[in-house]
């Protein structure tokens, strides 16, 4: 993860973190792709941390039940899953700790997403602080067209799961 310096006028309140998902894409042809934010925040007691992607409703539901929303009701989990058209879209989920070295990630959103010839590149827009007490975790989730995610992974759309 690389933190880029924010504009000087913002006095360090905002930054951008670049996460290369699956493969580095430095110097490789990339294209921006559209995403739609998914209203999802993994529970504080959930165990998952990292980046994952899903193109199957049942597998995504299992992740939510076991790793992200373990104390949520089946109806609450179904509402999240039902909010995704898995016939057209896939889901990207990233979860991490708010404390990053001496900085606190107060808020994190997906800034830009690119499909590159050797992977998917996600740049996060962060609101950072110097708050020393920074418990908890952040969650970023969005939908991306299945074709775009599969292009980044080098997976044939007709081949099945990602």
C-alpha positions as MATLAB code, in Angstrom:
seq = 'XXXXXXXXXXXXXXXXXXXXXXXXXXXXXXXXXXXXXXXXXXXXXXXXXXXXXXXXXXXXXXXXXXXXXXXXXXXXXXXXXXXXXXXXXXXXXXXXXXXXXXXXXXXXXXXXXXXXXXXXXXXXXXXXXXXXXXXXXXXXXXXXXXXXXXXXXXXXXXXXXX';
ca = [
       0.000    0.000    0.000;
       1.338    3.399   -0.955;
       0.088    6.623    0.572;
       0.339    9.597   -1.747;
       0.754   13.029   -0.213;
      -2.407   15.128   -0.250;
      -2.632   18.593   -1.704;
      -0.785   21.046    0.510;
      -3.930   23.098    1.131;
      -5.665   20.161    2.771;
      -3.080   20.030    5.561;
      -2.809   16.267    5.581;
      -6.501   15.592    6.168;
      -7.011   13.735    2.906;
      -4.823   11.259    1.093;
      -4.982    8.489   -1.435;
      -3.821    4.967   -0.843;
      -3.119    2.808   -3.852;
      -3.650   -0.911   -3.502;
      -2.653   -3.230   -6.298;
      -5.027   -6.128   -6.218;
      -3.899   -9.455   -7.644;
      -0.953   -8.110   -9.633;
       1.141   -4.960   -9.931;
       0.205   -2.752  -12.856;
       3.075   -0.250  -13.030;
       3.706    0.923  -16.557;
       1.036   -1.376  -17.984;
      -1.956   -0.355  -20.109;
      -5.002    0.256  -17.936;
      -8.525    1.549  -18.409;
     -10.848    3.086  -15.848;
     -14.017    1.165  -15.086;
     -17.294    2.135  -13.487;
     -18.149    0.836  -10.032;
     -21.105    1.263   -7.716;
     -20.544    1.575   -3.958;
     -22.094   -1.243   -1.934;
     -23.479   -0.300    1.476;
     -21.496   -2.785    3.561;
     -19.541   -2.418    6.794;
     -18.093   -5.593    8.290;
     -18.878   -5.956   11.994;
     -16.213   -4.977   14.547;
     -15.904   -8.569   15.781;
     -15.628  -10.067   12.290;
     -12.389  -11.862   11.508;
     -11.800  -11.086    7.831;
      -9.086   -8.661    6.721;
      -7.833   -8.250    3.139;
      -9.293   -7.949   -0.375;
     -11.674  -10.416   -2.026;
     -14.003  -10.505   -5.010;
     -17.168  -12.512   -5.634;
     -19.206  -13.271   -8.745;
     -21.500  -15.829   -7.120;
     -24.382  -14.963   -4.781;
     -24.088  -18.125   -2.659;
     -20.351  -17.683   -2.076;
     -20.817  -13.979   -1.257;
     -23.625  -14.873    1.171;
     -21.342  -17.409    2.863;
     -18.593  -14.779    3.236;
     -21.057  -12.322    4.760;
     -22.449  -14.923    7.180;
     -19.109  -16.313    8.350;
     -16.507  -13.574    7.887;
     -18.125  -10.140    7.696;
     -21.565  -10.035    9.331;
     -21.598  -13.069   11.657;
     -24.151  -11.637   14.095;
     -26.532  -10.342   11.408;
     -29.810  -12.070   10.697;
     -30.280  -14.144    7.544;
     -32.721  -11.469    6.347;
     -30.120   -8.700    6.743;
     -27.536  -10.743    4.857;
     -30.053  -11.604    2.135;
     -30.798   -7.888    1.715;
     -27.105   -7.192    0.997;
     -26.855  -10.116   -1.441;
     -30.129   -9.176   -3.150;
     -28.712   -5.687   -3.769;
     -26.259   -7.154   -6.300;
     -27.193   -8.339   -9.801;
     -24.786  -11.278  -10.025;
     -25.934  -11.890  -13.611;
     -24.095   -8.697  -14.572;
     -21.913   -7.661  -11.630;
     -19.275   -8.973   -9.257;
     -18.412   -7.639   -5.784;
     -15.080   -6.336   -4.483;
     -14.653   -6.164   -0.684;
     -11.622   -4.810    1.175;
     -11.303   -4.666    4.970;
      -8.387   -3.332    6.992;
      -7.313   -1.771   10.255;
      -7.904    1.938   10.754;
      -4.497    2.403   12.429;
      -1.787    2.654    9.738;
       1.609    3.182   11.359;
       1.213    6.565   13.103;
      -1.845    7.698   11.114;
      -5.525    6.917   11.519;
      -7.746    6.147    8.534;
     -10.866    8.035    9.602;
     -12.657    7.281    6.341;
     -11.799    5.263    3.216;
     -13.627    5.113   -0.117;
     -12.803    3.671   -3.524;
     -11.364    6.602   -5.459;
     -10.712    4.989   -8.828;
     -10.678    1.482  -10.219;
      -8.740    0.396  -13.285;
      -8.540   -2.837  -15.237;
      -4.956   -3.415  -16.309;
      -3.431   -6.085  -18.518;
      -1.948   -7.700  -15.435;
      -4.514   -7.073  -12.709;
      -7.028   -4.810  -11.036;
      -5.836   -1.511   -9.588;
      -7.883    0.175   -6.846;
      -6.966    3.622   -5.512;
      -8.572    4.493   -2.179;
      -9.459    8.036   -1.158;
      -8.634    8.419    2.532;
      -9.401   10.966    5.197;
      -6.482   10.645    7.605;
      -5.786   12.057   11.047;
      -3.001   11.926   13.616;
      -5.413   10.533   16.225;
      -3.341    8.218   18.461;
      -6.365    6.178   19.598;
      -7.652    4.622   16.380;
      -9.406    1.309   17.022;
     -11.567   -0.506   14.541;
     -11.498   -1.330   10.886;
     -12.645    0.155    7.596;
     -14.603   -1.623    4.865;
     -14.749   -0.665    1.188;
     -17.168   -2.589   -1.020;
     -18.372   -1.971   -4.546;
     -19.851   -3.744   -7.518;
     -17.978   -3.956  -10.797;
     -19.138   -5.435  -14.101;
     -18.275   -9.147  -14.228;
     -16.639   -8.667  -17.623;
     -14.360   -5.949  -16.235;
     -13.264   -8.006  -13.240;
     -12.719  -11.084  -15.367;
     -10.683   -9.041  -17.857;
      -8.442   -7.942  -14.978;
      -8.089  -11.553  -13.862;
      -7.604  -12.913  -17.365;
     -10.659  -15.162  -16.865;
     -13.066  -16.078  -19.656;
     -16.571  -14.767  -18.873;
     -18.118  -18.063  -19.960;
     -15.755  -20.121  -17.797;
     -17.698  -19.810  -14.539;
     -16.543  -18.473  -11.164;
     -13.753  -16.030  -10.557;
];
